[in-house]
Amino acid sequence: MWNHAGHWKSALLAVLATGLVACGEDPVGPGSDPAPADIAITEDLELQVAVDDVVAEVIIEDAALFAGDSPSSGPWAEARELFRQARQAWRNGDTELAAELAMQGRLVISQAILDKHGEEGLDALFKRVEDLLARLDGASDQYERLADLAERMAELLDEATVLRDDGDLVGAGERLILALGMADRMRHRHQDARRHAHAHAEAAVSAATIIYQRVVEEVGPEPGFRVAHALAHARELLRRANVALDNHAYRRAIILSRRSVGWSFLALRLSLL
């Protein structure tokens, strides 16, 4: 399957690194999402994830899609309400409560994934974080903030591993969901991204499309069930990213594109097992 594997992987990672750099800022544009909560660059990234409504919604959508559920009811509605309360607590100046409520929301999501998929669902979360760390490795050599992100994600991966080994699968899943949310939230601060918001979002969607198409070609016409499921997930997130782009919801388009890339890479990894 892997003819010229080294060249293919290098090319794919180069495309991804370009997408990460081009799409790092939280851009806004005419008719786009409201600006995210204005938190100083020195604030804890976990709190930033907790109060970012765009990130929170994509976390819920992604997990509900994985479970095959509607994101508007059940545990997904419960998690959404907890994230809303977290944002309100932050606006009221209670950052500790905001972080706690957001953690509760992630625990609800983790439990729902385990209820639906069991340990296989947790394993998919582990693989997605591991794959993202591998992809960040090269880019973080050039961008200090990506290096900081990679370091924190590695810490969360270690915490999740300890929790899993101790039998706390829900807690492990929560740590991994936070790690993925941090990657969604991370940004580079440069004025060009705000001046050319549409171009940055378009680059993210284009990169995700290329990666998805190449992975589809690589896994072949008859992938196994798990590979097909991951590819379907990547395709749906990519569809939603295109809709967001058309609606000028640029941050949402970027985050959905990143999530689509993650599922494409998971499909590629599963195809090698």
C-alpha positions in Angstrom: 0.0 0.0 0.0 2.7 2.4 0.9 4.7 2.9 -2.3 6.9 5.9 -1.9 5.5 6.3 1.6 8.2 8.7 2.8 7.6 11.1 -0.1 3.8 11.0 0.3 4.0 11.6 4.1 6.4 14.5 3.6 4.2 16.1 1.0 1.1 15.7 3.2 2.7 17.1 6.2 4.0 20.1 4.2 0.4 20.9 3.1 -0.8 20.5 6.6 1.9 22.8 8.1 1.0 25.4 5.5 -2.6 25.2 6.6 -1.7 25.5 10.2 0.4 28.6 9.7 -2.1 30.2 7.3 -5.0 29.5 9.5 -3.7 30.1 13.0 -5.3 33.5 13.8 -8.9 33.9 15.0 -9.9 35.9 11.9 -13.2 37.8 11.7 -14.8 39.3 8.6 -18.0 40.8 7.3 -20.9 38.8 8.5 -18.7 36.3 10.3 -18.9 35.0 13.9 -18.6 37.5 16.7 -15.1 37.9 18.0 -14.1 35.3 20.5 -13.8 36.2 24.2 -11.0 38.7 24.6 -8.6 36.9 26.8 -5.0 38.1 27.2 -2.4 36.1 25.4 -0.9 35.2 28.8 -4.1 33.7 30.2 -4.3 29.9 30.5 -5.3 28.2 27.3 -7.7 25.9 29.1 -9.7 28.9 30.2 -9.7 30.2 26.6 -11.2 26.9 25.4 -13.8 27.1 28.2 -15.2 30.4 27.1 -14.9 30.2 23.3 -18.4 29.5 22.0 -17.2 28.6 18.5 -14.8 26.0 19.8 -17.3 24.6 22.3 -19.9 24.1 19.6 -17.5 22.3 17.3 -16.5 20.1 20.1 -20.1 19.1 20.6 -20.8 18.7 16.9 -17.8 16.5 16.4 -18.6 14.2 19.3 -22.2 14.0 18.4 -21.4 13.1 14.8 -19.0 10.4 16.1 -21.8 9.0 18.2 -24.3 9.2 15.3 -26.6 11.5 17.3 -28.2 14.9 16.9 -26.2 17.5 18.7 -29.4 19.3 19.9 -30.6 16.8 22.6 -29.5 14.4 25.2 -26.0 14.7 26.6 -25.0 17.1 23.9 -27.6 19.6 25.0 -26.4 19.1 28.6 -22.8 19.8 27.6 -23.8 22.9 25.6 -25.7 24.3 28.6 -22.6 23.7 30.8 -20.4 25.5 28.3 -22.9 28.4 28.2 -22.8 28.6 32.0 -19.0 28.5 31.9 -19.0 31.6 29.6 -21.4 33.4 31.9 -19.3 32.6 34.9 -16.2 34.0 33.1 -18.2 37.2 32.2 -19.0 37.5 35.9 -15.3 37.3 36.8 -15.4 33.8 38.3 -12.7 32.1 36.3 -12.5 29.1 38.6 -16.2 28.3 38.2 -15.9 28.8 34.4 -13.1 26.2 34.2 -15.0 23.8 36.5 -18.2 24.1 34.4 -16.3 23.6 31.2 -14.7 20.5 32.6 -18.1 19.1 33.6 -19.2 19.7 30.0 -16.3 17.7 28.7 -16.9 14.9 31.1 -20.5 14.7 29.9 -19.2 14.4 26.3 -16.6 11.8 27.3 -19.2 9.7 29.0 -21.5 9.9 26.0 -18.7 8.7 23.7 -17.9 5.8 26.0 -21.6 4.9 26.2 -21.8 4.8 22.5 -18.5 3.3 21.5 -16.9 1.9 24.7 -13.1 1.8 24.9 -12.9 1.9 21.1 -14.2 5.5 21.3 -11.5 6.4 23.8 -8.9 4.8 21.7 -10.0 7.0 18.8 -9.5 10.0 20.9 -6.0 8.9 21.9 -5.1 8.3 18.3 -6.4 11.7 17.2 -4.3 13.5 19.9 -1.2 11.4 19.1 -1.6 12.1 15.4 -2.0 15.9 16.0 1.1 15.9 18.2 3.0 14.2 15.4 1.9 16.8 12.9 2.7 19.7 15.2 6.2 18.4 15.7 7.8 20.0 12.6 5.7 23.2 12.7 6.5 23.8 16.4 10.2 24.1 15.5 9.4 27.4 13.7 6.5 28.8 15.8 6.9 29.2 19.6 3.2 29.2 20.3 2.8 25.8 18.5 5.7 24.5 20.6 3.8 25.6 23.7 0.7 23.9 22.4 2.5 20.7 21.7 4.0 20.7 25.2 0.7 21.2 26.9 -1.0 18.6 24.7 1.7 16.1 25.5 1.1 16.7 29.2 -2.7 16.2 28.7 -1.9 13.0 26.8 0.2 11.7 29.7 -2.5 12.6 32.2 -5.1 10.8 30.0 -2.8 7.7 29.9 -2.5 7.6 33.7 -6.2 8.0 34.2 -7.0 5.3 31.7 -4.5 3.0 33.4 -6.2 3.7 36.7 -9.5 2.8 35.3 -11.0 6.3 34.9 -11.9 6.2 31.3 -14.3 9.1 31.4 -11.6 11.3 33.0 -9.1 10.2 30.4 -11.5 11.1 27.6 -12.1 14.6 29.2 -8.3 15.3 29.1 -8.2 14.3 25.4 -11.2 16.4 24.5 -9.5 19.4 26.2 -6.3 18.7 24.2 -8.2 18.8 20.9 -10.1 21.9 22.0 -6.8 23.6 22.7 -5.6 22.9 19.2 -8.8 24.4 17.9 -8.3 27.5 20.0 -4.6 28.1 19.3 -3.7 30.9 17.1 -0.9 33.0 15.7 -1.3 36.7 16.2 -0.5 38.6 13.0 -2.5 41.4 11.4 -2.5 39.8 8.0 -4.9 37.0 9.2 -7.5 39.6 10.2 -7.1 41.6 7.1 -7.5 38.6 4.9 -9.9 36.4 6.9 -11.6 34.8 4.0 -8.3 33.8 2.4 -7.1 32.1 5.6 -10.3 30.2 6.0 -10.3 29.3 2.3 -6.7 28.0 2.7 -7.8 25.8 5.7 -10.7 24.3 3.7 -8.5 23.7 0.7 -5.8 22.0 2.7 -8.4 19.8 4.4 -9.9 18.9 1.0 -6.6 17.9 -0.5 -5.7 15.7 2.5 -9.1 14.0 2.5 -8.9 13.3 -1.2 -5.3 11.9 -0.9 -6.3 9.7 2.0 -9.3 8.4 0.1 -7.0 7.4 -2.7 -4.5 5.8 -0.4 -7.0 3.6 1.5 -8.5 2.3 -1.7 -12.1 1.6 -2.8 -12.9 -1.0 -0.1 -11.8 0.3 3.3 -12.9 -1.6 6.4 -15.8 -0.4 8.6 -13.7 1.7 11.0 -11.7 3.4 8.2 -14.9 4.1 6.2 -16.5 5.6 9.4 -13.6 7.9 10.0 -13.6 9.0 6.3 -17.3 9.7 6.5 -16.7 11.8 9.6 -14.0 13.7 7.8 -16.2 14.3 4.8 -19.1 15.6 6.8 -16.9 18.0 8.8 -15.4 19.2 5.5 -18.9 19.7 4.2 -19.8 21.8 7.2 -16.6 23.8 6.9 -17.5 24.7 3.3 -21.0 25.8 4.5 -19.3 27.9 7.2 -17.0 29.4 4.6 -19.9 30.3 2.3 -21.6 32.0 5.3 -18.5 34.0 6.2 -18.2 32.1 9.5 -14.4 32.0 9.1 -13.3 30.8 12.5 -15.8 28.0 12.4 -14.6 27.0 8.9 -11.0 26.8 10.1 -11.8 24.7 13.1 -14.1 22.3 11.2 -11.3 22.0 8.6 -8.8 21.1 11.2 -11.1 18.5 12.7 -11.7 17.0 9.3 -7.9 16.7 8.8 -7.7 14.9 12.1 -10.3 12.3 11.0 -8.6 11.9 7.7 -5.4 11.1 9.4 -7.2 8.7 11.8 -8.6 6.9 8.7 -5.1 6.6 7.2 -3.7 5.3 10.5 -6.5 2.7 10.9 -6.0 1.5 7.3 -2.5 0.4 8.3 -3.5 -1.7 11.3 
